[in-house]
Amino acid sequence: MPWILLVVAALMELVWATALKQSEGFTRLWPTVVGVPVCLLSVVVLTLALRDLPVGTAYAVWVGLGSLGVAVTGIAALGESASPQRLTCLGLILIGVIGLKAIEG
């Protein structure tokens, strides 16, 4: 269950980071209204996962999966670069997340 919570928290990180990008510095109402509460909820769900997972592992996985999600969203929906170098680095993050899951079980 803590790993499921951690993935949910990371998915929320994807939502809030993308919403805050769309808020244009908190100048657009609806992306701000979505982004800020989802950010807080993401931290709450992370905190629930931390009851059973080591903080270093949980935080690294949360940030890693969130970063991957935001980067893929940026590539797919916002026209950001999908250069081989960038994709390689994102792949390394994914390998790190998988490795941490394998180590912690």
Secondary structure by P-SEA (a helix, b strand, c coil): caaaaaaaaaaaaaaaaaaaaacccccccaaaaacaaaaaaaaaaaaaaaccccaaaaaaaaaaaaaaaaaaaaaccccccccaaaaaaaaaaaaaaaaaaaaac
